Amino acid sequence: QLQLAEFGGGLVQAGGSLRLSCVGSTHTFNNYGVGWFRQAPGEEREFVAAINWGGGGTFYSDSAKGRFTISRDNAKNTVYLDMNNLKPEDTAVYLCGAPGRDCSGYGCVVQARDFDYWGQGTQVTVSS
């Protein structure tokens, strides 16, 4: 059974950078489109970025565009989220998820309502 785990969260000052990692427990992870999402206290889960199985296709939310970069290294079963110029409003728990099944692109990640795989999340706190 595929499991996902996120790493790399922490406390950073506004304007700083962080790299988050989402590691899949099996190579099956490499067949799937994967997304990063975030959830702040009292708010709904919000889409951040998605990547297709090969890494050649990506899609970003308006808030992430130009500041965040999603990438993957299938040799390491890992999807990354590089976050630059962080703002206090980026503070949230960041989760990676994969719809699984036949979703290998990024479009199905953006549109999916049901995800077979979620990580436990990693806290990102940006101080002003």
C-alpha positions, 0 to 999 in steps of 0.5 A, spaced: 500 500 500 502 506 497 504 511 503 506 518 502 510 522 507 512 530 507 518 533 510 521 540 510 516 544 514 518 549 519 518 557 521 521 562 516 521 569 516 517 573 511 521 573 504 525 566 506 524 560 502 523 553 504 523 546 500 518 541 502 519 534 500 513 528 499 516 521 499 512 515 496 513 509 500 513 505 493 515 506 486 507 506 484 508 513 486 512 515 480 505 513 476 501 518 479 500 525 478 501 529 485 499 535 488 501 539 494 495 542 498 495 547 504 490 548 510 490 554 515 486 553 521 479 554 520 479 554 513 478 549 507 484 545 504 486 549 498 490 547 492 497 549 491 500 546 485 500 539 481 505 535 477 504 529 472 507 523 473 513 524 468 515 531 471 514 535 464 507 538 466 505 542 472 500 547 474 499 552 480 494 556 483 494 564 482 497 565 489 503 560 488 505 562 481 511 565 480 513 564 487 513 556 488 516 551 484 513 543 484 518 538 481 519 531 482 525 526 482 522 519 480 529 515 482 527 518 489 520 517 489 519 524 491 515 530 489 518 537 491 515 544 493 520 549 493 517 556 496 520 562 495 518 569 497 514 566 503 509 571 506 505 570 512 499 568 509 502 562 506 502 559 513 498 553 513 499 545 514 502 543 507 500 536 504 501 532 498 496 528 495 495 523 489 488 521 487 491 514 484 487 510 480 488 512 473 490 519 474 497 520 471 497 527 469 496 534 473 489 536 470 486 530 474 489 532 480 486 539 480 479 536 478 479 530 483 474 530 489 477 523 491 484 522 493 486 515 495 493 517 498 495 523 502 501 524 507 500 527 514 502 534 513 508 538 515 507 545 518 509 551 515 509 558 519 511 564 516 513 570 521 512 577 519 
